[in-house]
Amino acid sequence: MKVREWIWRRLGPSDAGAVADAVADTERSDFAYIRTTKQEIESYLDGGGVWQAQGAWRGAELLAFGFLRFSADENAIILSGGVCARWRGRGLGAELLERQLRSAQLLAGAHSLRRYGIRMYVRSGQQDLIRLVHSYGFSVHCRSIHLEKRTDVPGCGGFPYPGTEETGRYLRIQSLRPEHLPLLKRLCPDSSFGAVDADFMRYFYFPWCFVAFDGFSDRPQPVGYLLASKMKEDTEDRAVIGYLEEIAVFPHSLHENIERMLISRALREIMSSGVQTVYADTGYADSQGNGEQSVFVREFGFIPTEETFIFSREQR
């Protein structure tokens, strides 16, 4: 009888160190452009019930890990995880996916879901994983493009940025402040403002976040916003990078170029603080290059570096 090389169990707060090491190993092996911090991992394992986590162990060594959570906004269960580099090619990835699919079914039952989606984010370079998820009935739901802007590389653009000062008579771009949050939460219940709540500061860096206000009436109303985060690269010098996380323009706005003005203001603020690299992820462009990424590429000097597929399997 074949002896199993590993055992599976749920992961909790006491496993944060081992999980952080395993995540770092997989991200390094896969050349991930964004690295997960230990603080983020601790938030996944804090026992709050938002995330469920499991891992495969051989003694004290964590070989593979998986997370899943329910997203009410998408009516979907989001799966993520990985297998440490030296343990790949032994069937762990398929076993992990099968276990996560069973866990997703249990989670759906707990939320009384009859119809829902199961989502996975897979980078274009992860060809083995792409083949695996295809074999389990997943298909591409949508795609995003990872963009990078560097000021220390020729051809990546620099100051001045278009439209920086032309905000119009009534439009004002202001730094996001805590007192803005209640209003934005009411206007955007399905955005990050509605989801992050008290943990807002953990995910975003306020000095790089901005709100566009229409001051035509006696009570200025927000017409758009930009959220950005601050993190460190996985390099020896641990250089700080900026990440444009979320940009939104409200449909009722009568102003043009709000998105450009928000991006321009954020880039000016981020790069004036000495940051040399800024990342963003946008929707997929069509064959003519039209799409969310075109503003970043054509006007702000971002360069597309990688594609991410969002795979989905619908459950009925």
N, C-alpha and C positions, 0 to 999 in steps of 0.2 A: 504494500500500500504506500502510495506517495505521501510523504510528509510535507505539509504546507510550510512554505518559507516565511510566511507572514500571517499576522492576525489583524483583524479590523476592530476598531472601537471608536466610539464618539470622542470628539476632541472638546476640551474645556479650557478655562483660563490658565490652568497649571501647565498646559501644553504650549503656551504662546512662544516660548523660546525655541522649542523644537520645530514648530510650524514656521517661525520666521526663518530659521536656517534652511528648511526644505524649500520654502518659497524663493528665497534668495538663490538657491542652487538651480531651480528650474528656470527662473528668470534670467540668470546668467547664461545658462545653456541655450536658451531660446533667443538670446540677444534682445530681450525686451527693452523698449525705449523708456518705459516708465517702470520704476521699481516700487514695490509695495513696502511701506514702512512698518516697523514693528508696532508702532502705535495703531496703525490701521488693523493689523492682525489682532491685536488685543481687543479692539472694538468688535471684531467679528466673534470673538470667543468670550465676551463679557457676561454671557448668561442671560442677556436680555430677550432672547428668543427670536430676534430678527433673522439671524443666520443659524443654520444647522451645519455642523462640521463633523467629518469622520476622517480617519486616517488608517493606513496600513503600517504596522510596526513589525520590526524584527528585533526583538530585545528592546533596547533603549533607542534604536534608530528608527526615525520616521521615514518611510520609503515613498509614500504617496499621500495626498490629502485632497479633500473635496469639500466645497462649500455649496450651499444652496439657500435661497431665500425667495419669498413670495413678493412680487411687485404688483400692488393693487393698480397702479397707473397703467400697466401693460396687461393686466390679468394674465400674468405669466410667472412661471417659476424659473429663476435664473440659476444656472449651474456654472461652477468654475472649479478649477483644481489643477493638479499636475502630478507628475511622477519624477522623482529625482533622477538625474542623468544616468547614473551607473546602474539603475534598476529598470531601465527601459528595455523593451524587447522581450519581456517575460510574461506578457499578458496582464500586467497590472493596470494599464490604461483601460482596457476593455472591462476588466472586473470593476474598476472604479466607476465607470460610466453606468454599468448595469446596476450597481448599488445605488448610485445617485438617482437613476430613473425609478427604482423602487421607493426610495425616500421621497421623491417628488410626488409619487402617487399617494403616499401616506399624508404628505403635507397638503395636497389638494383636498383630500378627504377631511382634514381638520378644518379647512376653510370652506367646506361644502361647495367645492367647485365642480361643476359638471363639464364645462368647456373651458379650456385654458391652453396656453402655450408653454412649451419648455424651450428656453433660450440658452444659447451658448455663444460666447464671443471667441472667435478663433482668428489668429493673425495669419496672413497669407503665407508666411514662411513655415507654418506648422503643417506640412503636407501629410505626415502620418496621422495627425489628429483629424485633419479634414477627411481623409479616407475613412477613418473610424466612425465619425459622426454620420457620414453618408450611409455607411453600412447599417446604422441603427435608425434609418428613416428620417434623418434631419435634412432640411433643404435651406438654401440661403434665403433669409427673410429680407435683409437689407445689408448695405455695406457702408463703411465709413473710410475716410482717408486721413492718415496721420500726417500732419504738417509740421515742419520745423523751420524756425527762423534763427539765424545766427548773425550777430553783428561783426564777428571776428573772421568771417569767411567772405572773400570777394564774391560779389554777385548776389548776396542774400539781402540786399536792401539796407536802408538806414534812414536817418532823418533827412529832410522833414517828411512827415506822413501826410497824405492828401486829406484835405478837409479838416485839418486839426482845429483851426480857429473859426471856421464857417459854421457856426451852430444856429444861425438864424436869430430872429428878433426875440422869440419867446422860448426857444428850446435851450435848456441848460443841462450840462453833464455835471453831475455831482458825485463826490465820493460816497459810497454806501456807508450808512451809519446805522447803529442799532435801532434808532427810532424809526427808520424806514421799514423795518421788517414786518410789523403788524399789517401795514397797508399792503405790502407786496405779498404777504401770505394770503390775504383775502382775495387779491387779484389773480394770484397764481397758485391755487391749491394743489395742482398736480406737478408743480415744478420743484426744484430743490428747496424753495422756501417752505413748501408744504411738507416735505419729507424729512428734512434734516432737523428742523425745530431747534431744540436747545443745544444740539451738537454742531450748530452752524459754524462756529469758529474753528472747530476741529478740521473741517474740510476746506474752508476757503480763507483767503488772506485778505482782510478788509481793506488795507491800503491800496490793493490792486483791483478792487471791485467798484463798479460805478453804476449809477442810475441816471437815465435820461428823463427829465421832467418837462412837461408842457406848462409854461407859466402864463398862458393866455387868460385863464380865469382867475378869480380871486384866490382859489385854492389849487395850486399847482398839482397836476396829476402825473404819475409815472407813465411813460410810454415805452420804456425798454430798460434792459439792464444787462450787465456783463459780470460774470463771476469768474474769479481767477484763484489759483492756489499757488503755493510756494513749496518747492521741494528741492532735494539735493540729488545730484547725479551719482551714479555708482562708479565713481572714478576716484583716483587717489586724492585729488584736491577737493573732492566733495563739492564741486561748484554748484551754486544755487541756480535753479531754472524756474521759469515762470510757465504756468499752464493755464490757457484760456479754457475754462471748463464748460461754460454755458453762456450763450448769448440769445436774448429774446427781444423781439420788437412786437408790441401789442397791435392787433389788427385795427384798433380804432384810431391809431396815430395818423395825423395828417402831414407829418413832417417826413421829408425824404432823407435818405442817407444816415439814418440813426445808427444802423449797424456799423457803418464805416467810422462814424464819430466815436462810438464806444470803443471799437478796436484801437483807433488811433490814440485815444486818451489812455487806454490801458497800456499800450506798447510804450508810449512816452514815459509813463510812470515806472513801468517795470525796468526799462533799459536805462533810465536816468539813475536808477539805484545800483547800476553796475552789472546787472544780469546780462549775460551774453547769449543765452539760448532761451527761446520761447517755443512751446509746443501748443498745438491745437488739433482737435479732431472734428471733421466736418462730414456732411452728407456726401454721397457719391455724385460725381459730375457725369453729365451725358457725353456722347461722343464728340460734341462740339466744345466741351470744356465748360459748359454752363452748369452752375450749381453753387452750393454754399462755398465750396473751396475757391471759386474763381476770385472772390473779393480778396481773400488772403493771398493768393498767388499773384494775381495781376497787379494789385495795388499796394500790398504790404511786404512783398518779397519773401513770402513763405515758399518752401520747397516740399512737394509731396514726397514722402519717404516710404510709406508702407500702407497696405490696405488691410482692413479688418472685416471679416465676414461675421454677420450675426445670423447664426443658424437657428432654425425653429422647427419644432415638431408639435403639431396641433393635436390635442387630446380631446376626444368627444365621448 
